[in-house]
Amino acid sequence: MKILLGIIILFMQSLPFPGPGGVSNAGVTMTVVQHPKNTSCGGTGTCIVTTSATTAGNLLLVISAAYSPTLRTYTLASGDGTWTHCPASATSVLSGATHLYADCAYILSATGGATAITWTWNSTVSAQNVEVIEVSRSSGSWVYDTGGTNTSAGCSSCTAVALSLSGTNDYITQFGELNSTPSAI
């Protein structure tokens, strides 16, 4: 039996309107700059992920999964500017006597220079994993497109989140927290 908590977040490029003879969406490159994580946070509701110095203007995404015997909610993320809680991203499932949670927050245009990102739940959790993803783009700016979650309790072949893109040049992040090793995603 597997338990899946899945989050998919889509960010699209918002390119400047091209002038005469200009081409929209041509040649935009998106690059994952860094993807550090801290998988040993436990005993508190706060987890710090050490990063290389972030770059101004880049997309930052922080994702956390936590285990707790009682219900928990996201409180805040900090480091490198003002974080926005991902809409429709919080998900949880009860497995025996333990709740499994996953949630995320993002910054569309980082201030830059941060070397640590902090995630905080509303109270103590028994275990917590936090990941930070920084993505650069060659032109344009980031906008939040869509996101969603899927919770599958007791599945043997778990289904991921299905979403409709409104952009044509999206950066897509999928996060899954499983209580056993997946055979495919």
N, C-alpha and C positions, 0 to 999 in steps of 0.2 A: 504494500500500500504506500502511495506517495501522497503528500500534501503539497500543493503548489500555491504559492502566492506570487502572482505575476504583475508587473507594472511595465507598461510601454509608454514612453514619452516621445513625442514628435516635435521637433523644432524645425522651422523652415527658414530659408533665406528670404529676407525682404530686400530686394535689390532696388537701387535707385532707378527711376524711370529713364530709359535710354533716350538720348538726344537724337537728332537726325542721323540716320545711318547706324545708330547704336543697336546692340544685340542684348536682349535680356536673357538671363540665366546662362549665358555662355561662359564656360571656363571657370566656374566657381569651384574651388577646392575646399573641402572640409577635412581637418586633420585632428585626430585625438592627440593632444599634446601630452597629457599624463592621465593615469588612472590608478592612483594610490588607494590603498584600503587599510583598514584596521579591523582585523578579525578577532582581536583578543580583548574587546571591551566587555566588561561584565561587572555586576555588582553595583552599578550606578545607572542613572538615566542619561549620562553624558558620555560622548565618545569623541576623541580628537584624532583627526587624520592629518599626518604631516605630509606636506606637499612641497614640491619645488616652487619657487616664487611664481605666482600666477601672472598672466599677461593681461593688461588692460584691453577691454573690448571682447574678450573671449567669452564663450558660453561656459558656465559652471553648473554642474548637476551633482547633488549629493543624494544618495540613496541609503536607507538604513533598514535592516531587518532586526527584529528583537524578539526575545522569548520572555514570557512573564506569566505567572499564575493568575494575574488579574489584568483587566483591561487597561491599556495605555494609549495615549494619543501624542502626536507630534507637538512639541512646544516651540522650538526654534532651531534654526541653523545660523551660525555666525562665522565671520571671517570673510573679507574681501567685498563688503558692501551689503546691501539689503536683499535678503533672500525671499523668494515667493514660494509659498506652499503649492505644489503641483495640484491643480484641480482634479478631483475624482481619482486621487492616487492612493489614498489610505485604504488598506485592506487588512483583514485579519481572519484567522480561522482557529477554532478550538480543537486541539489534538490531545485527547485525554484530559489532564488537568492543566495543560499549558496552552496559552494563547501564543500564536505566531503572528507577528505584525510585519508589514512592510510599508514604507512611505518615502516621499522624496520632496525636494525643494530645488529651486534653480535661480540663477542670476543670468539674465540675457546679455549683459555687458559688464564684465568684471571690472572692478576698480584697478586691480593689478597689485602685485607685490605681496600677497598673502602667502604665508608658509605653513598655515594650519587652518583647517576647517573643522568646526565643532558642530555636532548634532546633539540635540537634547530632547528626550522623551519627557512626559509630564511627571514621571516618577521612576523609581528604581526598576530596572529590568534584570533578569538573571543572566542573560547573554545578549550580545549585540554585535552586529557586523555593520560597518559603514564604508561606503565607497564614494570617491570623488572622481568625476570625469570632467576634464577641461578640453574644450574643442575650439579650434581656431577656424576661420574662414578667410578666403582670399579677397572677398569683397562683400558689400551689402551689410545687413545687420540681422540679428536673430529675432524671431517672434515665436511665441508659443503657438503651436498648431493644435494638437489634441493629445489626450492621454487616457488611460483607462486601466482597470485592474481585472483580474480573474482569480477566483479562489476555487480550487478543486480539492475537496476533502475526500480522501479514500480513493483517488483515481489510480488506475494502473497505466493509463496512457493519458497524461494530462494535456489539456488544450490551453494554448496561450491566448493572449488578448487579441481580438480582432478589432481594428479601427479603420476609419476612412480618412485618407489624407485630403487636406484642402490645399496643400502646397504641392509644387512640382519638384522641389529641390530640398527634401527633408533630411535631417540627421535623426536617426531613429535609435533609441536606446531601449533595450529589453532587459529586465531584471527578473530573475526568478529565485525564490527561496524554497528549497525542497528539503524534506526530511530524509531523503535517500538519494542515491546517485541516479541522474537521468540517463536514459539510453538515447534520447534525441530531443531536440527542441524545434 
